[in-house]
């Protein structure tokens, strides 16, 4: 009888523990939850990337089916261009007085937070011959970022256009260039002002205002607008 009890005990000890139905269901639920989390994460990343690319395309290229509209702020055509003397990404300071005798295209832009604004400068430089043929001797950009940061940005993008730092918007406000952007009055929008050799404004276009908030205008359109509106 002792042998039989010992044999029974040994057999019972060797019998494997099998998971209950409840345990199997819990394990399956955990695995399903993990799969759903992974799937949702992948979908979220894909959607975010698509939305980001879409917004960038809108701000950079605008509505390809129509030309970007603009308004004309003040000071406008015929007014004396407000003077300035600001730190430049090219080194030192640059003043409007030092450019007297040249036709200067001032480009007020949002700055480091707006990549399409910098792509605008790159596009202008790529079309430098057409810009020159339109009678523009010098393009100068103005933004509110610190000069050290815009100097680094122009270096990174291999841009030759001087970018001036107007951190307190003193000059920008004189040109009302901070009234036409996505960021309210705290930054410039997307404004072009053509200043003649005598310091008089010959053309102006404020593209950055509502409702489209255009932050990129193809150089071909910009020059067409300039030709049509210049006096």
Helices and strands as residue ranges (DSSP letters): H 2-14, H 21-61, E 85-88, E 93-95, G 97-99, E 104-109, H 115-126, H 128-133, E 138-143, H 147-156, E 162-165, H 170-174, G 177-179, G 184-186, E 190-195, E 201-206, H 219-229
